[in-house]
Amino acid sequence: MKNLKTLLLIAVFTLGVSGFTNAQKIGHIDFEKLVAEMPETKTLKSDIEKLGKTYQDEITGMEKKIESTQKKYVAESKTQTNETNDQRVQELQGEAAKLEQARRLAYQDMQKKQQEGLLPIIEKAQKAVEEVAAAKSILYVLDATNGKGLLVKKGEDLYPAVKAKLGF
């Protein structure tokens, strides 16, 4: 009977310890904040702003040219033939269409450059998160961006460790 109790106690203790060692560690990180604070992201933002300024200057120049041409044509409209005035209206409409196309292309180009620039930054951040999680034996990492989807923050916050790994 004493041996049975001892054997039972050993079995319970062994199962309890093995269950404890098999516990899965969970961590969390605000991934959006991590990416936003990376130096590469700040450089990309600056580059996109410079590109936007360049496009804005070009578009503003086009707008001023159209506006001055329109004023000139309006002032001269009484001295021109209907055929010439119609031609000028079509010319201005064509210039306005070019302006809209330039705006659209500038916007698309800026979006494309931002997406292309963010992809390697996100991959670098993801790799750093994976490496830190592996080093800390963490099996699951939840995204804690704005606290959405994360109900309890009892796991380990990996943000400081990943930030240190990335060197910023």
PyMOL commands that set and color helices and strands:
alter all, ss='L'
color gray80, all
select helices_A, chain A and resi 2-21+31-37+39-79+82-135+145-147+159-166
alter helices_A, ss='H'
color red, helices_A
select strands_A, chain A and resi 26-29+140-143+156-157
alter strands_A, ss='S'
color yellow, strands_A
deselect
rebuild
show_as cartoon
